[in-house]
Amino acid sequence: MVGALLLTSVATACGGSSLGNSSQRSDSGKVKVGVLVSLSGVYASVGKDMKNGFDLYLEQHDNKLGGRTVDLDVVDEGSEPQSGVAGATRLAQQDGVDLVAGIVSGPTASASRDIFDAAKVPVLMGNTGSVALGKKLKSDWIWRASYDNGDPGRLLGKELAADNSAGNVFLIGADYSGGHETLDGFKETFPKDRIAGELYTPFGKTSDYSPYLAKIRASGAKNVFCFYAGGEAIEFTKQFHQFGLDKSVKLYSAGFLTEGTALDAEGDAALGVMNASRYNWDVDNPENKQFVAAYQAKFNRLPTVYAANMYDIGILLDQAIKSIDGAVTHDNLRKAINELGGVNGVRGKLEFDDTNTIKQPFYLVKVDKTAEGLRNVMVKDLGRS
């Protein structure tokens, strides 16, 4: 495994001095938090939003979590597993962090699993929903505070399966773990005989989607369920519109197609796009209302699911660290997270299951024109993951 190989090489170079030292703490009045997010590459906009969400929580709480002053260590994940693993290695083995929050992509998460597990560093995933981390790669030190990649597809598939008039669905996504696992979730709950086709496009290398769009048109499908985020989401949505498919085909996504700056770039091409998302700006709870107001005031835009997820991690960590008596060690932080129970976040009620995966509500949202411009607007609650 990539993570294991890099672990060995870096441990040798650094003398392995911090490996497995789960009681390491320099100051009981502080907590050192590593934030690993993409600040460059195809997912740079995602990583920026994630960092904004976490930064806002800290700013609102006097740069403290659980009453401890936060020493923030931000590392660029990039868009390739190699750069992500290098960042994970630095945080886990060299920088002496108490915990790590973030990680955009599934390949980075999977390849870094052994690094964090061997160093016994608690990690709260802030975006990736890598399925393996809830199954064969499950670690006592890693929590998917984001979601499981299969969740949006499973819930949307169930919703569309119940509507016999909805017609057939064509599946398409980026050709890497996130794309495959998202579409696999949909196939778990949607009838096989109503799936009109399934395609995967080279991740980070596709600029012309017309050959794939032509196959969707030829299939006669009335719906498309896709997985694209960041720059790929923009190109796919715009070309879907330019190809004229939006006139006869309803476009559904796993919650990322029209998020944040992607929607800005897509403009009217995104009108009518439906998303199965774990967050939207109009989720009706007190935590979210104050979050949206504060985020708009600071960044002059609505928060995205990426920002909301990291803000919720701030809430989770605040409560976990507050319960710790004495120094914040890897061991007692792990115990505190495991004993959290239900927490009210901006996404709704949050709690970890026995696979260290967050249980949460999901929502069906639609891009519409409002008095404030184009927005993702709540349609209905899809139920809990």
Secondary structure, 3 states (H helix, E strand, C coil): CHHHHHHHHHHHHHCCCCCCCCCCCCCCCEEEEEEEECCCCCCHHHHHHHHHHHHHHHHHCCCEECCEEEEEEEEECCCCHHHHHHHHHHHHHHCCCCEEEECCCHHHHHHHHHHHHHHCCCEEECCCCCHHHHCCCCCCCEEECCCCCCHHHHHHHHHHHCCCCCCCEEEEEECCHHHHHHHHHHHHHCCHHHEEEEEEECCCCCCCCHHHHHHHHHHCCCEEEEECCHHHHHHHHHHHHHCCHHHCCEEEECCCCCCCHHHHHHHHHHCCCEEEECCCCCCCCHHHHHHHHHHHHHHCCCCCHHHHHHHHHHHHHHHHHHCCCCCCCHHHHHHHHHCCCCEEECCEEEEECCCCEEECEEEEEEEEEECCEEEEEEEEEEEEC
